[in-house]
Amino acid sequence: MKQQCSRLDYLASKSDLERLVGQSRGEPGADRDTYQREPFARAVKADKTSRIYLAHTYHTKVPPAGIVQYIEHYTRPGDVILDPFCGSGMTGVAAVSCGCSAVLIDLAPSACHLAFNHTTPLDAASVSSAWAKIRERVADEMQWLYGTLDAHGSPAVLDYLVWSDVYKCGSCDAEIVLWDVAADPATGRVAMTFHCPQCNAQWKKTELKLIGTRPVHKRVGGKKMPADEADLAQAREIDALLIPCWYPQNRMMNAPDDVVVWGDKWRKGCFCIERVSDVYTRRNLWALARIWDEIGTVKDRRTRAGLQFLFTSIARRDSRRTAWNGNAGSSISGTLYISSITVENNILRTMDGRLRKLLRALKSVYFAPGGKALVHNGSATHLPLPDDSIDYVFTDPPFGGSLQYAELNFFWESWLQAFTPVRQEAVMARTQNKGVGEYGRLMRRSFAEVRRVLKPGRWASVVFHSTSDAVWGAIQQAAVDAGFDIVKAVPFDKVQKTYNQAKKTKAAGFDVVMNLHKAAVATRTVTQSTGEIDKIVLGEIRRHISEQPQAPITPQYLHSLAITTLLNRGIAVEKVTIPYIIDLCEKHLDDVHMQRSE
C-alpha cells in the first residue's frame, strides 16, 4: 500500500535562506561600528504554560516568553535570528513576535515539521473544513472500530478502553489480572505489591511472568463501567484482520533484522517494541492509518501540513505509552515507557479535541510587522548560510546523552517517512559508540559554523543544562575552540520541571545561558582550576546565602550557581555534579539545610 502523506515540501531550501538573509543584510559591514550591546546579565524566569508552548509535545523546549527578553536586548526589528538546533521552533515563535526574521534549522525532520507549524500562519477555517470532510469519510469505519455496548446493553461508542497486564502466579499458576488486584480506580494508583486471588501469595509484578493483556474497564458517553467479553471479542476480531491502509512497519531505528539492541532506549525484556507498529493497539493503528491516508489527499500544502501537525500531536501520546491514571491517561515525555495498565483512547474523539486546542494555540502566535520564519532540515555543522549574515543566535543544543532525540522522534518520523541521520546527531549514545569526545567534536564544529555566519561583534546565547561535569567541560571547550568569548553565563528558570528534573534528585534543575561574543580576536580562554574549585564554589554559595537568606537552597540551584561561576571566571568545569554539591555543603556548611526537591 502506498504512503501518500509524508511530503515535507513546505520546508525552506538553501536558496530560500540565502534570499531571506540577503534581503536583511544591507550594506556589508554597515553596523560594525554602531552595534554595541553589553551581555544579557539578568536571570530569566519563564514558565511553560502558554498555549503555543503546550500545543505539541517535544522533548525539550525553551518558553518563548523567556527568549523574547534576549531578542529584545540583542536585536532590533528586521534583524535575522538563527537557531541551528531549533527543535519545535520556540525561538521562531519569539522572533516573529518581535518583528524579526527567523532561520530555524534542525537535523531531525520531525522537529522541522513542528517548527514550521508553530511559526507559519494557518487558515483555521481551511483546516477545520478539511478535517470535517475527513471525519465524514471515516465516520462509519470509526463507529465500527470503537463500537461497544453501554451499561444497558445498547450499541455505543467507546471514549476509551483500559487494558491490564495479566501475569501467571509463581505459586499456583493462576492468572493474575493486575487491574483486579492492584489498581485503585478512585485514585488512579497501582500498588507495588499484591496477592494472588487464588492462593493469596504476595508478589511484585517483576517477580512474575507476563502472559498477556486484557480489557478491564471503559468509559462510554462519559460514564465509566467494567469492560465485558464483547469488548475482548471486538479487539480479537480487529486483530485478525488486515489493516486496509498504509502504516509504518519500520524496525525501530531502521535496524537490520539481525540487530536486537536498536538503540539506547532499548531495554531487555521490556515493552516488546521491535517495530513502530508495536507501540499501538491494532485498533488505534488502524484508525491512525485510515486518517493519515485521508490527510494525504488534501491538496493545499499549508492545510495538509496543519493536519499532519494535528496527527503527530496525538500519534505518540495515544499509543500503548498512554498509562492509566484514573481517566483518559497520560504519557511521560522523554521516555518510551509502557505501563502495565494502559488506556486505548478513541482516536477520532481525541483528534476532535486536539484540533480545537491547536487552532487556539496557533492563533495566539503574534506576528509583528516583518516577522517571518523559514525552517530548513539540515545539520548545524554545515549551515547553508553566507558568512557574516546573521544578527543574533539563540539556541538550545542537545545536552550530551540526556535525551536520545532520534530514538524519541522515530515514531513521528516513521509516519513522515523522513528520518534523522543518527551518525550526524550531536549526542552521546552508547549504541552509536559516541562518548563525550565525539559529542565535543560535533559541538565544536557546530559552534564554528555559528561563528562563521554570525556578524562581527554580534552575540549567540546558548541554553544548556547537564549534571555531568564532563559534558559541561565539553560544551565550554567547544565554544572557546570555535573562537567565541564566553562573556556572561546566567540562570534560566523554566519553572515547571521536566520529568527527569522532577523525579530524579541528581537531575539538573535550572538551565544556564552562555552569552557568546564574536570578537575580532577571542581574548578569553579556559584555564584549569589548580585545585581551587572547592574554595571557589564554597565562596559563591556562601555569598548567595548571605545576600539571599530567604531564597530556597536546593542542590539543583546551587549546581547551576557553581556552573555559572566557573564559566564566568573562565575556569574549566570539572567535578561539579549534584552529588559533589551535596557532599561539599554537608562537609563545610553545617548550618545549611538543603531542600532535596522543589
C-alpha positions in Angstrom: 0.0 0.0 0.0 1.3 3.4 -0.9 2.2 6.0 1.7 0.9 9.4 0.4 1.1 11.8 3.3 4.9 12.2 4.0 5.7 15.2 1.8 7.7 17.8 3.7 7.6 20.1 0.7 6.9 23.1 2.9 10.5 23.3 4.3 12.9 26.0 3.0 15.7 25.3 0.6 19.2 26.8 0.8 18.3 29.4 -1.8 15.2 30.4 0.2 17.5 31.0 3.2 20.0 32.9 1.1 17.3 35.2 -0.2 16.0 35.9 3.3 19.4 36.9 4.7 20.2 38.8 1.6 17.1 41.0 1.9 18.0 41.8 5.5 21.8 42.3 5.3 22.0 45.8 4.0 25.5 47.1 3.1 28.3 44.9 4.2 29.8 46.0 7.5 27.3 48.8 7.8 26.7 48.3 11.5 30.1 47.1 12.6 30.9 50.4 14.2 27.5 51.3 15.5 26.2 48.0 17.0 27.1 47.8 20.7 25.4 45.5 23.3 26.5 44.5 26.8 26.0 40.8 27.6 22.5 40.0 28.8 23.1 39.6 32.6 19.7 39.1 34.1 18.4 35.7 35.4 15.3 34.9 33.5 12.2 33.0 34.7 9.6 31.9 32.2 7.0 29.2 32.7 5.7 26.5 30.4 2.0 27.4 30.4 1.4 29.4 27.2 -0.9 27.9 24.7 1.7 27.7 21.9 4.2 26.1 24.3 1.7 23.3 25.1 0.4 22.9 21.5 2.5 19.9 20.6 4.8 17.9 22.8 8.5 17.9 22.3 11.3 16.5 24.5 12.9 19.9 25.3 11.7 23.4 24.8 12.5 26.9 25.9 9.5 29.1 26.7 9.1 31.9 24.1 8.5 34.5 26.7 12.0 33.9 28.1 13.6 34.0 24.6 11.8 37.3 23.8 13.8 39.0 26.6 17.1 38.0 24.9 15.9 39.0 21.4 14.8 42.5 22.6 18.1 43.0 24.3 20.4 41.9 21.4 18.4 42.8 18.2 16.1 45.3 16.6 13.0 44.7 14.4 14.0 43.4 11.0 17.1 41.5 12.2 17.7 37.9 11.3 17.9 35.4 14.1 19.3 31.9 13.8 18.6 28.7 15.8 20.7 25.9 14.4 19.2 23.3 16.9 15.6 24.7 16.6 13.7 21.7 17.9 10.0 22.6 18.0 10.6 26.2 16.9 10.1 28.2 20.1 12.9 30.6 19.0 11.0 31.3 15.8 7.8 32.0 17.8 9.7 34.5 19.9 11.4 36.1 16.9 8.3 36.7 14.8 6.6 38.3 17.8 9.5 40.8 17.8 9.3 41.6 14.1 12.4 39.7 13.3 13.1 37.0 10.7 14.0 33.6 12.0 16.1 30.9 10.3 15.3 27.6 12.0 17.4 24.6 11.3 17.4 21.1 12.7 18.8 17.7 11.8 15.5 16.0 12.7 12.8 16.1 10.1 10.1 15.8 12.8 11.5 18.8 14.6 11.4 20.8 11.4 7.8 19.7 10.9 6.9 21.0 14.3 8.9 24.3 13.9 7.2 25.0 10.6 3.7 24.5 12.0 4.5 26.6 15.1 5.8 29.6 13.2 3.8 29.7 9.9 0.3 31.3 9.8 -2.5 28.8 9.3 -6.0 29.4 8.0 -8.1 27.9 10.7 -11.3 27.8 8.6 -9.5 25.8 5.9 -8.1 23.3 8.4 -11.5 22.9 10.1 -13.3 22.4 6.8 -10.7 19.8 5.6 -10.9 17.9 8.9 -14.8 17.9 8.8 -14.6 16.3 5.3 -12.1 13.7 6.5 -14.2 13.0 9.6 -17.3 12.4 7.5 -15.5 10.0 5.2 -14.1 7.9 8.1 -17.2 8.1 10.4 -18.7 4.6 9.6 -15.3 2.9 9.9 -14.6 4.6 13.3 -18.0 3.7 14.5 -17.2 0.0 13.9 -13.7 0.2 15.3 -14.8 1.7 18.6 -18.1 0.1 18.8 -19.2 -1.3 22.3 -22.2 -1.8 24.5 -23.3 0.7 27.1 -24.4 -0.2 30.6 -27.9 -1.1 29.3 -26.5 -3.4 26.5 -27.3 -0.9 23.7 -24.8 -0.2 20.9 -22.5 2.7 21.8 -19.0 4.1 21.0 -16.0 3.9 23.3 -14.5 7.0 24.8 -11.6 4.8 25.9 -10.8 1.3 26.9 -8.4 0.3 29.7 -6.1 -2.6 29.2 -4.3 -4.5 32.1 -1.3 -6.8 32.0 -2.1 -10.4 33.1 0.5 -12.5 35.0 1.0 -16.1 35.9 1.2 -16.8 39.7 4.5 -18.2 40.7 2.9 -20.5 43.3 -0.3 -21.8 41.8 -0.1 -20.9 38.1 -3.4 -19.0 38.3 -3.9 -15.9 36.1 -3.5 -12.6 37.9 -5.1 -9.6 36.3 -3.2 -6.7 37.6 -6.2 -4.4 37.5 -8.2 -6.7 39.8 -5.5 -7.0 42.5 -3.5 -3.7 42.4 -5.4 -0.8 40.8 -7.4 1.8 42.7 -9.9 3.4 40.4 -10.6 6.2 42.8 -7.0 7.5 42.9 -5.6 6.1 39.6 -2.8 4.4 41.6 -1.3 0.9 41.1 0.0 -0.9 44.2 3.6 -2.2 44.1 2.7 -5.4 45.8 -0.4 -7.5 45.5 -1.8 -11.0 46.3 -2.8 -13.9 44.1 -6.6 -14.2 44.2 -6.3 -18.0 44.3 -3.5 -18.8 46.7 -3.0 -15.4 48.4 0.7 -15.4 47.7 2.2 -11.9 47.7 4.0 -10.7 44.6 5.6 -7.8 42.7 5.0 -7.8 39.0 8.7 -8.0 38.3 8.7 -11.5 40.0 6.0 -12.9 37.7 5.8 -14.0 34.1 3.7 -11.7 31.8 1.3 -13.8 29.8 -0.9 -11.2 28.1 -3.2 -8.2 28.4 -7.0 -7.9 28.8 -9.6 -5.1 28.6 -10.8 -4.4 32.1 -12.5 -1.0 32.2 -14.1 1.5 29.8 -15.8 4.9 29.5 -18.8 5.2 27.2 -20.6 8.5 26.8 -18.7 10.0 29.8 -19.7 7.1 32.1 -17.2 4.6 33.5 -18.0 0.9 33.7 -16.3 -2.6 33.5 -15.3 -3.9 30.2 -17.0 -7.1 29.1 -16.5 -10.2 26.9 -17.9 -8.3 23.9 -15.0 -5.8 24.2 -12.5 -8.6 24.2 -14.2 -10.2 21.2 -14.2 -6.9 19.3 -10.5 -6.4 19.9 -9.7 -10.0 18.7 -11.8 -9.5 15.6 -9.8 -6.4 14.7 -6.5 -8.1 15.5 -7.4 -10.9 13.0 -8.0 -8.5 10.0 -5.6 -6.8 7.7 -5.4 -3.0 8.0 -6.5 -1.6 4.6 -4.2 1.4 4.6 -0.5 2.1 4.7 1.1 2.3 8.1 4.8 2.4 9.2 6.3 -1.1 9.7 9.9 0.1 10.1 12.0 -1.8 12.6 13.0 0.6 15.4 15.7 2.9 14.3 15.6 1.1 10.9 17.8 -1.5 12.5 18.7 -4.6 10.4 16.8 -7.8 11.2 19.8 -9.4 12.9 20.2 -6.4 15.3 18.3 -6.8 18.6 19.6 -3.7 20.5 18.3 -1.0 18.3 19.2 2.0 20.5 20.0 3.4 23.9 16.2 3.3 24.8 16.1 -0.5 24.2 15.6 -2.5 27.3 15.9 -6.3 27.6 12.5 -7.9 28.2 10.7 -4.6 28.3 7.9 -3.2 26.2 8.2 -5.7 23.3 8.8 -2.8 20.8 10.6 -4.2 17.8 8.7 -2.3 15.2 7.0 1.1 15.2 3.6 -0.6 14.9 4.2 -2.5 18.1 3.7 0.7 20.1 0.0 0.8 19.1 -3.0 -1.4 19.7 -4.3 -2.9 16.5 -7.5 -0.8 16.7 -5.7 2.5 17.1 -3.1 1.6 14.5 -6.0 1.0 12.1 -7.7 4.3 13.0 -4.4 6.3 12.6 -3.6 4.7 9.3 -7.0 5.5 7.9 -6.9 9.1 9.0 -3.2 9.5 7.8 -4.3 8.2 4.4 -7.1 10.8 4.2 -4.8 13.6 5.2 -2.6 12.7 2.3 -5.4 13.5 -0.2 -5.5 17.2 0.9 -4.1 19.3 -1.9 -3.4 22.6 -0.2 0.1 22.4 1.2 -0.4 24.5 4.3 -3.7 22.9 5.2 -2.1 19.4 4.8 0.8 20.4 7.0 -1.6 21.6 9.6 -3.5 18.3 9.6 -0.2 16.4 9.8 0.6 18.6 12.9 -2.7 17.6 14.4 -1.9 14.0 13.7 1.6 14.0 15.2 0.3 15.8 18.3 -1.5 12.6 19.2 0.5 9.9 17.4 3.0 9.3 20.2 0.6 10.1 23.1 -2.3 7.9 22.0 -0.4 4.7 21.9 0.4 1.9 24.3 2.6 4.6 26.1 -0.6 6.1 27.5 -0.7 5.0 31.1 -3.9 4.8 33.1 -4.2 7.5 35.7 -7.8 7.1 36.6 -9.1 8.8 33.5 -8.0 9.1 29.8 -4.4 8.5 30.7 -1.1 10.3 30.2 2.4 9.5 28.9 5.8 10.5 30.0 7.8 12.8 27.7 11.4 11.8 27.0 10.8 8.1 27.5 9.4 5.1 25.7 7.9 3.6 28.8 4.8 1.4 28.5 2.8 0.9 31.7 1.3 -2.3 32.9 -2.2 -0.7 32.8 -2.7 1.4 29.6 -5.5 3.4 28.0 -6.7 3.0 24.4 -8.3 6.3 23.5 -10.8 6.8 20.7 -8.6 8.4 18.1 -11.3 10.3 16.3 -12.6 11.7 19.6 -9.1 12.7 20.6 -8.3 14.5 17.4 -11.6 16.5 17.6 -10.5 17.8 21.0 -6.9 18.4 19.9 -7.9 20.3 16.8 -9.8 22.9 18.9 -6.7 23.3 21.2 -4.2 23.5 18.4 -6.2 26.2 16.5 -6.5 28.3 19.7 -2.7 27.9 20.3 -1.7 28.8 16.7 -4.0 31.8 16.8 -2.1 33.0 19.9 1.1 33.4 18.0 1.7 37.1 17.3 3.3 38.1 14.0 4.7 41.6 14.4 5.2 43.5 11.2 8.1 42.0 9.4 8.0 38.8 11.5 8.8 35.7 9.4 10.3 32.3 9.9 11.9 29.8 7.5 12.6 26.2 8.5 15.3 24.1 6.9 16.2 20.4 7.6 20.0 20.2 7.9 23.0 19.9 10.2 24.4 22.6 12.4 27.8 21.5 11.3 27.1 22.7 7.7 24.9 25.7 7.8 23.6 26.8 4.4 24.2 30.5 5.0 26.7 33.1 3.9 29.5 34.4 6.1 28.6 37.3 8.4 24.9 37.1 7.6 23.1 36.6 11.0 22.4 39.3 13.5 21.8 37.0 16.6 21.7 33.4 17.6 19.6 31.8 20.3 19.8 28.0 20.6 19.1 25.1 22.8 21.5 22.3 21.7 21.5 18.6 22.8 22.6 18.1 26.4 25.1 15.3 25.9 23.4 11.9 26.4 20.4 13.0 28.5 18.0 12.6 25.6 18.2 10.4 22.5 16.3 12.6 20.1 16.5 10.4 17.1 15.0 7.4 19.0 12.3 9.5 20.7 11.4 11.1 17.3 11.3 7.8 15.5 7.6 7.3 15.9 6.8 10.7 14.3 9.4 10.2 11.6 8.1 6.8 10.7 4.8 8.3 9.8 6.5 11.1 7.9 9.0 8.6 6.4 11.8 11.1 6.9 14.5 10.1 9.4 17.2 11.8 11.4 20.7 10.8 10.2 21.8 9.4 13.6 25.6 9.4 12.8 25.4 13.2 12.4 23.5 13.7 15.7 25.3 15.6 18.4 24.6 13.3 21.3 26.4 10.8 23.5 25.0 7.4 22.7 26.3 4.0 23.8 24.8 2.1 20.8 26.4 4.6 18.4 29.8 4.5 20.2 29.6 8.2 20.8 31.2 9.4 24.0 31.9 12.9 25.4 34.8 13.3 23.0 32.7 12.8 19.8 30.0 14.9 21.3 32.5 17.7 22.0 33.9 17.5 18.4 30.4 17.8 16.9 29.5 20.7 19.1 32.9 22.4 18.3 32.1 22.1 14.5 28.6 23.5 15.1 29.9 26.4 17.1 32.5 27.2 14.4 29.7 27.3 11.9 27.6 29.6 14.1 30.6 31.9 14.5 31.2 31.9 10.7 27.6 33.0 9.8 27.3 35.5 12.8 28.1 39.1 12.0 31.2 40.6 13.7 30.6 41.9 17.1 27.3 40.0 17.5 26.1 37.6 20.1 25.0 34.0 20.4 23.0 32.8 23.5 23.2 29.1 24.2 20.8 27.5 26.7 22.2 24.4 28.3 21.9 22.0 31.3 23.6 18.8 32.4 24.6 17.2 35.6 27.7 15.8 34.0 30.9 17.9 34.6 32.4 16.2 31.5 29.6 17.3 29.3 29.8 20.9 30.7 33.5 20.8 30.1 33.0 19.7 26.5 30.4 22.4 25.7 32.6 25.1 27.4 35.7 24.0 25.5 33.8 23.6 22.2 32.6 27.3 22.3 36.1 28.6 23.1 37.8 26.4 20.5 35.3 27.7 17.9 36.6 31.2 18.6 33.9 32.6 20.9 34.4 34.5 24.1 32.1 33.2 26.9 31.4 36.6 28.4 28.5 36.0 30.7 26.6 33.0 31.9 23.2 33.4 33.8 20.5 31.1 35.0 17.3 30.4 33.1 14.5 29.0 35.2 11.7 27.3 33.2 9.7 27.0 36.4 7.9 23.7 35.6 10.4 20.9 35.6 10.9 18.1 33.1 10.2 14.5 34.1 13.8 13.9 34.8 14.2 17.1 36.8 11.0 16.4 38.8 11.7 12.8 39.7 15.5 12.5 39.9 17.4 14.2 42.7 20.6 14.1 40.6 18.9 15.8 37.5 19.8 19.4 36.7 17.0 21.7 37.8 18.0 25.0 36.2 19.2 25.8 32.7 22.2 28.1 32.2 22.5 30.5 29.3 26.0 31.2 28.0 26.3 34.5 26.2 29.0 34.1 23.5 30.5 37.0 21.7 32.1 37.1 18.3 35.0 39.4 18.7 37.6 40.1 16.0 40.1 38.2 18.2 38.9 36.0 21.0 40.5 37.0 24.3 39.0 34.6 26.8 40.4 31.1 27.3 39.6 28.2 29.6 42.1 27.7 32.4 42.5 24.7 34.8 41.4 25.3 38.4 44.7 24.1 40.0 42.7 22.5 42.8 40.8 25.6 43.8 37.3 24.6 42.7 36.1 23.7 46.2 37.2 27.1 47.5 35.6 29.0 44.6 32.3 27.1 44.7 32.0 27.4 48.5 32.7 31.1 48.4 29.9 31.6 45.8 27.4 29.5 47.8 28.2 31.5 51.0 27.8 34.8 49.1 24.4 33.6 47.7 23.2 32.6 51.2 24.3 35.8 52.8 22.7 38.0 50.0 19.5 36.0 49.7 18.9 34.3 53.0 15.2 33.6 52.2 15.9 32.1 48.8 15.4 28.3 48.5 18.6 26.3 48.8 18.4 23.2 46.6 21.2 21.1 45.2 19.9 21.8 41.7 20.1 25.6 42.1 23.5 25.5 43.8 24.7 23.3 41.0 23.7 25.9 38.4 25.2 28.6 40.6 28.5 26.7 40.6 28.5 26.2 36.8 27.8 29.8 36.1 30.6 30.9 38.4 33.2 28.7 36.7 32.0 29.7 33.2 32.2 33.4 34.1 35.7 33.1 35.5 36.9 31.1 32.5 37.7 28.1 34.7 37.4 24.6 33.3 34.2 22.9 34.5 35.3 19.7 36.3 34.0 17.6 39.2 30.9 19.8 39.7 27.9 17.5 39.9 24.8 17.3 42.1 26.4 14.7 44.4 29.5 16.9 44.6 27.4 19.9 45.7 25.6 17.9 48.3 28.8 16.4 49.7 30.5 19.8 49.7 27.7 21.5 51.7 27.4 18.7 54.2 31.1 18.8 54.9 31.6 22.6 55.1 28.3 24.3 55.6 26.8 22.7 58.7 24.1 25.4 59.1 22.7 24.9 55.6 19.8 22.6 55.2 19.1 22.0 51.6 15.7 21.2 50.1 16.2 18.0 48.1 13.3 18.6 45.8 11.2 21.5 44.7 
